[in-house]
Amino acid sequence: MAIVAKYRHFFLLLIIWIGASLVSGPLNITVVVLSMFLLKAKNRYTEMIAGLWFLCTMSDNALGKFSHGQIVTVNGFDGAKYACMILLVIFLFFDIRKFSPLSKFYSRFVPFFVVALYCLLYAPYSIFIESFSKTLSYFILIYMVPNYVNKSYRDDGLDFLKLLIYVAIFVLSFGLLLKVTLPDLVTFDERYRGLMGNPNGMGLYCLTVFLLFALTTLSFPELFSRWEKILFYLLLFGSVFLCGSRNTIVAILVYIMFSYLTSLSTFFGFIVFLLVVSAYGYIDAHIVDIVKSLGLENYFRVGSLNDAAGRYIAWQFAWDHISSNIFLGHGFEYTDYVFHTNQDALNALGHNGNAHSSFLTFWLDTGLIGLLLFLYAFIGTFLVAARRNKVVVAALFAILFSAVFESYLTASLNPFTCIIVIFLTVLTNDEIFPLEATTVIPLH
């Protein structure tokens, strides 16, 4: 718990932010902005990037306060995360020498962003500003976060990774505490959602912090004590069990299975992954019978499995729009726009929400060219990291699997994309994880 003592003032700030958000959104934004200036005055770059991740996490929260016996949701974190991001960009440019040498992490993604900007020419006029802002925020994330990660390592060593894990422990503990004391506050449709907006969001949070912790402990085995590992896994798997996210459970199992297979051969693991994806149609068609045979129909909500056709309606609807312009899209945010515009017709068919797939969302927004360029950069970065620890490929498979069913990879300022960029920065940086200090593992 030495890390808590070292960063005790930062954890106090997190509690103050939560308290301010329960009073009013504007107050929370003001407190967050003042906090960032205070951290900047003390050159606490580690706490700045950890704070941004916490704000991204809480921006989707369901915290509220009681008013006449009812829970009234109050959330000032959404505006606060944008204010924080802008300040961090400003601090980066004004302190550019302190960050030198700058990270080149973003370079592989440049062609993707060029195509994304070109697609803005085809964006509906009503969403042009929002589309441009989302494109810019995504690029800022890819450019800014790695530089803050590198600076944090230079200032605090691997303690910055421990701080991120303890922020996750704080979030998971707080959610479970509310589950005991104010269960209605962290429940959605009879399912646990913790501090996230919905149970599936809670599941994605658990998946990404699980991957962060698993890859960190494999890469730096002495960083966490046995009791710290036990505490983390108890909180994490307890949260996964309560939220009941099927996507998260299967994705974690994918990681565990392929971490073993890729330790034998990355090529063999890739072939098996392709076979699993190919067999998914059969599994999906018989999922209800499989779950019933295991006696888990209540936990896995068989009724909703039967209703999963809504996802296929969304995928068919997305493909109908993609097929009219396969190679180029209509800019970021177009998917949400077209689904919202046709919401009534989709609701009548039994679907609510968006495309429920990161890949289809990228395709709609940036076209096939944009999707392929993103996958080239994203997968390529994982493969670079895999030269230091080839189990990273198992994490890639888990993320790709979850992204088939969720659109989180297309959003920049959520906790999931942010933490993926953070651990990819760590595992691809010679300064933090020198290649010559590890066994170079060929990818075959």
C-alpha positions in Angstrom: 0.0 0.0 0.0 3.1 2.3 -0.2 1.8 3.5 -3.5 -1.4 4.9 -1.8 0.8 6.8 0.7 2.9 8.2 -2.1 -0.1 9.4 -4.1 -2.4 10.1 -1.2 -3.1 13.7 -2.3 -4.1 12.4 -5.7 -6.6 9.9 -4.3 -8.0 12.7 -2.2 -8.5 14.7 -5.4 -10.5 11.9 -6.9 -12.8 11.9 -3.9 -13.2 15.7 -4.1 -14.0 15.4 -7.9 -16.7 12.8 -7.1 -18.1 15.0 -4.3 -18.1 18.1 -6.6 -20.0 16.1 -9.4 -22.8 15.3 -6.9 -23.3 19.0 -6.3 -23.2 20.3 -9.9 -21.6 19.7 -13.2 -20.1 23.2 -13.6 -18.6 22.9 -10.1 -17.0 19.6 -11.0 -15.5 21.1 -14.2 -14.1 24.1 -12.2 -12.6 21.9 -9.5 -11.0 19.6 -12.1 -9.5 22.5 -14.0 -8.1 24.0 -10.9 -6.7 20.6 -9.9 -4.9 20.3 -13.2 -3.3 23.7 -12.8 -2.2 22.6 -9.3 -0.7 19.4 -10.6 1.0 21.3 -13.4 2.5 23.8 -10.9 4.0 20.8 -9.1 5.1 19.1 -12.3 3.0 16.0 -11.4 2.5 14.6 -14.9 1.9 11.1 -13.7 -1.2 12.3 -11.8 -2.4 14.3 -14.8 -2.6 11.3 -17.1 -4.0 9.1 -14.4 -6.5 11.8 -13.7 -7.6 11.9 -17.4 -8.1 8.2 -17.4 -10.3 8.5 -14.2 -12.3 11.3 -15.8 -12.9 9.2 -18.9 -14.0 6.4 -16.6 -16.4 8.5 -14.6 -17.8 10.4 -17.6 -20.1 7.4 -18.2 -20.9 7.0 -14.5 -24.4 6.6 -13.0 -23.7 8.3 -9.7 -26.5 10.4 -8.3 -28.0 11.8 -5.3 -31.3 11.2 -3.5 -34.1 13.8 -4.0 -37.5 13.1 -2.5 -36.7 9.4 -2.4 -35.6 9.3 -6.0 -32.2 8.9 -7.5 -31.3 11.9 -9.6 -28.3 11.4 -11.9 -25.7 14.1 -11.7 -22.6 13.9 -13.9 -20.1 16.7 -14.5 -17.4 14.4 -15.6 -18.3 14.5 -19.3 -17.4 18.2 -19.6 -14.5 17.8 -17.2 -12.7 15.2 -19.4 -12.7 17.5 -22.4 -11.4 20.4 -20.3 -8.7 18.1 -18.9 -7.7 16.9 -22.4 -7.4 20.5 -23.7 -5.3 21.5 -20.7 -3.0 18.5 -21.1 -2.5 19.3 -24.8 -1.6 22.9 -23.8 0.8 21.8 -21.1 2.4 19.4 -23.5 3.2 22.1 -26.1 4.3 24.7 -23.5 6.6 22.1 -21.8 7.6 20.4 -25.1 11.3 20.3 -24.0 10.4 18.4 -20.8 8.8 15.7 -22.9 11.7 15.3 -25.3 12.4 13.0 -27.0 8.8 12.9 -28.2 7.0 9.7 -28.8 6.5 8.4 -32.3 3.6 6.2 -31.3 1.2 8.1 -33.5 3.1 7.8 -36.7 1.6 4.4 -37.7 -1.9 5.9 -37.4 -1.3 9.0 -39.6 -2.6 7.4 -42.8 -5.8 6.5 -41.0 -6.4 10.0 -39.8 -5.7 11.4 -43.3 -8.5 9.2 -44.6 -10.7 10.1 -41.7 -10.3 13.8 -42.4 -11.0 13.3 -46.1 -14.2 11.5 -45.2 -15.4 14.7 -43.5 -16.1 16.0 -47.0 -19.0 13.5 -47.1 -20.3 14.1 -43.6 -23.8 15.4 -43.2 -23.8 19.1 -42.6 -25.6 18.8 -39.3 -22.8 16.7 -37.7 -19.8 18.2 -39.4 -18.5 20.1 -36.4 -19.1 17.1 -34.1 -17.4 14.8 -36.6 -14.4 17.0 -36.9 -14.1 17.3 -33.1 -14.2 13.6 -32.7 -11.6 13.1 -35.3 -9.4 15.6 -33.7 -9.9 14.2 -30.2 -8.9 10.7 -31.4 -5.7 12.0 -32.9 -5.0 14.0 -29.7 -5.4 10.8 -27.7 -3.0 8.9 -29.9 -0.4 11.7 -29.9 -0.7 13.1 -26.3 -1.2 10.0 -24.1 2.1 8.2 -25.1 4.1 11.4 -24.4 2.6 11.6 -20.9 3.2 7.9 -20.4 6.9 8.4 -21.3 7.2 11.5 -19.1 5.5 9.7 -16.2 8.0 6.8 -16.5 10.9 9.2 -16.5 9.6 11.0 -13.4 8.2 8.1 -11.4 9.5 4.9 -13.0 7.1 1.9 -12.9 5.2 3.5 -10.0 3.1 5.2 -12.6 1.8 1.7 -13.7 1.1 0.9 -10.1 -0.8 4.1 -9.7 -3.0 3.2 -12.7 -3.8 -0.2 -11.2 -4.6 1.4 -7.9 -7.0 3.8 -9.6 -8.7 0.7 -11.1 -8.8 -0.8 -7.6 -10.4 2.5 -6.3 -13.1 2.4 -9.0 -13.9 -1.3 -8.5 -13.9 -1.0 -4.7 -16.1 2.1 -4.8 -18.6 0.3 -7.0 -18.8 -2.8 -4.9 -19.1 -0.6 -1.7 -22.2 1.1 -3.3 -23.5 -2.3 -4.2 -23.7 -3.1 -0.5 -24.8 0.4 0.7 -26.8 1.9 -2.1 -27.5 -1.0 -4.6 -30.1 0.9 -6.7 -27.4 3.4 -7.6 -25.2 0.7 -9.3 -28.0 -1.5 -10.7 -29.4 -1.3 -14.2 -32.2 -3.7 -15.3 -31.4 -5.9 -12.3 -27.7 -6.2 -13.3 -24.7 -4.6 -11.6 -23.1 -1.7 -13.5 -20.7 -0.4 -10.9 -19.6 3.2 -11.6 -20.3 2.7 -15.4 -23.4 3.7 -17.3 -24.5 0.1 -18.0 -23.4 -3.5 -17.2 -21.7 -4.1 -20.5 -19.6 -0.9 -19.9 -18.7 -2.3 -16.5 -17.6 -5.5 -18.3 -15.5 -3.7 -20.8 -13.8 -1.8 -18.0 -13.0 -5.0 -16.3 -11.7 -6.5 -19.5 -9.3 -3.7 -20.3 -7.9 -3.3 -16.7 -7.6 -7.1 -16.6 -5.4 -7.0 -19.7 -3.4 -4.0 -18.3 -2.7 -5.9 -15.1 -2.0 -9.3 -16.8 0.4 -7.8 -19.3 2.1 -5.6 -16.6 2.6 -8.5 -14.2 4.0 -10.7 -17.0 6.4 -8.0 -18.2 7.4 -6.8 -14.7 6.9 -9.8 -12.4 8.3 -8.1 -9.3 6.1 -5.0 -9.5 3.1 -6.3 -7.5 3.1 -8.4 -4.3 1.2 -11.6 -4.0 -1.4 -9.9 -1.8 -1.8 -7.0 -4.3 -2.5 -9.6 -7.0 -5.1 -11.4 -4.9 -6.8 -8.1 -4.0 -7.0 -7.0 -7.6 -8.3 -10.3 -9.0 -10.9 -10.6 -6.2 -12.3 -7.2 -7.0 -12.1 -7.7 -10.7 -13.7 -11.1 -11.0 -16.3 -10.2 -8.4 -17.3 -7.3 -10.6 -17.3 -9.4 -13.7 -19.5 -12.0 -12.0 -22.0 -9.4 -10.8 -22.3 -7.5 -14.1 -22.8 -10.7 -16.0 -21.3 -9.4 -19.3 -21.1 -12.4 -21.6 -18.8 -10.5 -24.0 -16.3 -9.8 -21.2 -16.4 -13.4 -19.8 -15.7 -14.9 -23.2 -13.0 -12.3 -24.1 -11.2 -13.1 -20.8 -11.4 -16.8 -21.6 -10.1 -16.0 -25.1 -7.1 -14.3 -23.5 -6.4 -17.1 -21.1 -6.7 -19.8 -23.8 -4.5 -17.9 -26.4 -1.9 -16.9 -23.8 -1.2 -20.6 -23.5 -1.4 -21.3 -27.2 0.7 -18.3 -28.3 3.4 -19.3 -25.7 3.8 -22.4 -27.8 3.5 -20.7 -31.2 2.1 -17.4 -32.2 1.4 -18.7 -35.7 -0.5 -21.7 -34.3 -2.4 -19.5 -32.0 -3.4 -17.3 -34.9 -4.7 -20.3 -36.9 -6.7 -21.5 -33.9 -8.2 -18.0 -33.6 -9.3 -18.0 -37.2 -10.9 -21.4 -36.6 -12.7 -20.1 -33.5 -14.0 -17.1 -35.5 -15.1 -19.3 -38.4 -16.9 -21.6 -36.0 -18.7 -18.7 -34.3 -21.7 -19.0 -36.6 -22.4 -22.5 -35.4 -21.9 -21.6 -31.7 -24.1 -18.6 -32.0 -26.9 -20.6 -33.6 -26.8 -23.1 -30.8 -25.8 -20.9 -27.8 -29.1 -21.3 -26.0 -28.9 -25.1 -26.0 -25.2 -24.9 -25.0 -26.0 -22.7 -22.0 -28.9 -24.8 -20.9 -26.8 -28.0 -21.1 -24.4 -26.3 -18.6 -27.3 -25.3 -16.3 -26.4 -21.6 -16.6 -29.5 -20.3 -18.3 -30.4 -17.9 -15.4 -26.9 -16.4 -15.1 -26.4 -16.0 -18.9 -30.0 -14.6 -19.3 -31.2 -17.1 -22.0 -34.2 -14.8 -22.7 -31.9 -12.1 -23.9 -29.9 -14.6 -25.9 -33.1 -15.4 -27.8 -33.5 -11.6 -28.4 -30.0 -11.2 -29.7 -31.4 -10.9 -33.2 -31.4 -7.1 -32.6 -27.7 -7.1 -33.0 -28.0 -8.8 -36.4 -30.6 -6.3 -37.4 -28.1 -3.5 -36.6 -25.4 -5.3 -38.6 -27.6 -5.8 -41.6 -28.7 -2.1 -41.4 -25.1 -1.0 -41.2 -24.1 -3.2 -44.1 -27.0 -1.8 -46.2 -25.4 1.6 -45.8 -21.9 0.4 -46.3 -22.7 -1.3 -49.5 -23.7 2.0 -51.1 -20.2 3.4 -50.6 -17.8 0.6 -49.6 -14.4 2.4 -49.8 -15.0 5.8 -48.2 -17.2 6.7 -45.3 -19.0 9.8 -44.1 -16.8 10.9 -41.2 -16.7 10.1 -37.5 -20.0 10.2 -35.8 -21.9 9.2 -39.0 -22.9 5.8 -37.6 -24.6 7.4 -34.6 -26.2 9.9 -36.9 -27.7 7.3 -39.3 -28.9 5.0 -36.5 -30.5 7.9 -34.6 -32.1 9.1 -37.8 -33.7 5.7 -38.4 -34.3 5.0 -34.7 -38.1 4.5 -35.0 -37.8 2.0 -37.8 -35.1 0.0 -36.0 -37.0 0.0 -32.8 -40.0 -1.5 -34.6 -37.7 -4.3 -35.8 -36.4 -4.9 -32.2 -33.1 -3.0 -32.1 -32.0 -0.2 -29.9 -28.6 1.6 -30.0 -25.9 1.8 -32.6 -24.0 -0.7 -34.8 -22.7 -2.8 -31.8 -19.4 -3.4 -33.6 -16.2 -1.3 -33.7 -15.4 -2.7 -37.2 -18.7 -1.8 -38.8 -18.6 1.6 -37.1 -15.2 2.3 -38.5 -16.3 1.1 -41.9 -19.4 3.3 -41.9 -17.4 6.3 -40.7 -14.2 6.0 -42.6 -14.9 3.4 -45.3 -13.1 0.2 -46.0 -9.9 2.1 -46.6 -10.1 3.7 -43.2 -10.9 0.5 -41.5 -8.0 -1.4 -43.1 -5.6 1.5 -42.2 -6.7 1.5 -38.6 -6.4 -2.3 -38.3 -2.9 -2.1 -39.9 -1.8 0.5 -37.3 -3.6 -1.2 -34.4 -2.6 -4.8 -35.1 0.9 -3.7 -36.2 1.5 -1.9 -32.8 0.4 -5.1 -31.0 2.9 -7.1 -33.1 5.7 -4.7 -32.2 4.8 -5.2 -28.5 4.7 -9.0 -29.1 8.4 -9.0 -29.9 9.0 -8.3 -26.2 6.3 -10.6 -24.9 4.3 -12.7 -27.4 1.4 -13.2 -24.9 0.5 -9.7 -26.1 -1.0 -11.4 -29.1 -3.5 -13.1 -26.8 -4.6 -9.6 -25.5 -5.0 -8.6 -29.2 -7.3 -11.5 -29.8 -9.4 -10.7 -26.7 -9.8 -7.1 -27.8 -10.6 -8.0 -31.4 -13.2 -10.4 -30.1 -14.9 -7.9 -27.8 -14.7 -5.2 -30.5 -16.9 -7.4 -32.8 -19.8 -6.8 -30.4 -19.1 -3.3 -29.0 -18.2 0.0 -30.7 -15.8 1.3 -28.0 -12.7 1.3 -30.2 -14.2 4.0 -32.4 -14.4 6.4 -29.4 -11.3 8.2 -28.1 -12.3 9.6 -24.7 -13.5 6.5 -23.0 -11.5 4.5 -20.4 -11.2 1.5 -22.7 -9.4 3.0 -25.7 -7.3 5.2 -23.3 -5.9 2.3 -21.3 -5.2 0.2 -24.4 -3.1 3.1 -25.8 -1.3 3.4 -22.4 -0.3 -0.3 -22.2 0.7 -0.4 -25.8 2.9 2.6 -25.3 4.6 0.8 -22.4 5.1 -2.4 -24.3 6.5 -0.8 -27.5 8.8 1.7 -25.8 12.5 0.8 -25.6 13.0 3.3 -22.8 10.4 1.6 -20.5 10.7 -2.0 -21.8 14.1 -2.4 -23.6 14.0 -5.0 -26.4 17.6 -5.9 -25.7 16.8 -6.6 -22.1 14.2 -9.2 -23.1 14.3 -12.4 -25.1 13.4 -11.5 -28.7 10.6 -13.9 -29.6 10.0 -14.6 -33.3 6.4 -14.4 -34.3 6.0 -18.0 -35.6 
